[in-house]
């Protein structure tokens, strides 16, 4: 059996007529940059995230950058975050001139460890920027308590967590602002690049709208130096179509993730823990294995495609070598990155594919470890 890691073409086949109609609306009105479709998407996504405001942007990286700028982050400030993430989290901090401060993860969840954060706070700390990695909400309450105690802001990197909930509250409305990515492979993906900032702060939303559009507050009045971070009309139209289906897709992801967990019980495979009071949306289903490269090669031979998120933590990337985090400085993060493997997961999978992939992983992991 062949089990692809991901298949966007299956999703498109089920949406083709809706998508073509949405793209035709954009072309009929020549609203190719921002426009009505983007504005409507902002309203709908804000409602979905249970926030007052949504500002659509051209990528999740841009959303992170704008969120930090709108929070007042300046050169020389420090922003605490995780190194177990895609590099865009740290890049957005660097774009502002601020300094990323990396804190180790909780090995049970792969998310930022609240118990390690307070020791990293200094007089220059401006923001704590946790990542809801793989769609799994970070343990928010202890982080928020630390932030309040030290009078620093909380901003969410929600780029992988569309629709997740932390103890009943929707991700995207927990902090001062949140950043989402609509990269095609995300749970809610555009047909190209896209992103959004959500917030309940009116002033932050207004500043974010100016920053995305060359600093304009009205036509040809530029109150701040901004950027060309506007969302295309096509992406807004596509996202409006797909947002209507996100609930059913999330339910399927959760169903397949639960099935994986059942089938991998007792196997020589580690799995991140979920908070039973929260709701993970499983952008990725990851496992931890020894001799990962050998395991992946044997799975590939059985027709099961896998990926790695992420093979090298940000603090060990050459781009951040000057920050002074040598190997061993974040041991839990490094151990996770050495062992993590992402299994096939997308809503259009079949039960047979999930079972085959899980059973293949059990067999291969036991074989590789000599059990």
SULDARA-V545383 format. One record per backbone hydrogen bond with DSSP energy under -1.0 kcal/mol. NH is the residue of the N-H (numbers start at 0). CO is the residue of the C=O. Records with the same first field share a line. If there is no record, write none. Layout:
NH->CO + CO
This chain:
2->302
11->7
12->8
13->9
15->11
18->14
19->15
20->16
21->17
22->18
23->19
24->20
25->21
26->22
27->23
28->24
30->25
31->29
33->230
38->34
39->35
40->36
41->37
42->38
43->39
44->40
45->41
46->42
47->43
48->44
50->45
52->198
54->196
56->194
57->228
62->58
63->59
64->60
65->61
66->62
67->63
68->64
69->65
70->66
71->68
72->67
75->96
76->73
77->123
78->98
79->126
80->100
84->82
88->85
90->86
91->87
93->89
94->90
96->93
97->92
98->76
100->78
102->80
105->110
108->105
109->105
112->103
115->112
119->116
120->117
124->121
125->77
126->77
127->152
128->79
131->156
132->130
134->131
135->132
139->137
143->139
144->140
145->141
146->142
147->143
148->144
149->145
151->146
152->125
154->127
155->176
156->129
157->155 + 178
160->157
163->160
164->278
165->168
168->165
170->163
172->169
175->153
177->197
178->155
179->195
181->193
185->182
189->181
194->56
195->179
196->54
197->177
198->52
204->200
205->201
206->202
207->203
208->204
209->205
210->206
211->207
212->209
213->226
214->209
215->212
216->220
220->217
222->214
226->210
228->211 + 226
232->31
235->231
236->232
237->233
238->234
239->235
240->236
241->237
242->238
244->241
248->244
249->245
250->246
251->247
252->248
253->249
254->250
255->251
256->252
257->253
258->254
259->255
260->256
261->257
262->258
263->259
266->263
268->266
269->287
272->107
277->274
278->164
280->134
282->133
283->133
286->340
287->269
288->338
294->290
295->291
296->292
297->293
298->294
299->295
300->296
302->299
303->298
304->2
306->341
313->82
315->312
316->313
319->316
320->317
322->319
323->320
328->325
333->329
334->330
335->331
336->332
337->333
339->335
340->286
341->306
342->284
344->4
348->345
353->349
354->350
355->351
356->352
357->353
358->354
359->355
360->356
361->357
362->358
363->359
364->360
365->361
366->362
367->363
368->364
369->366
370->365
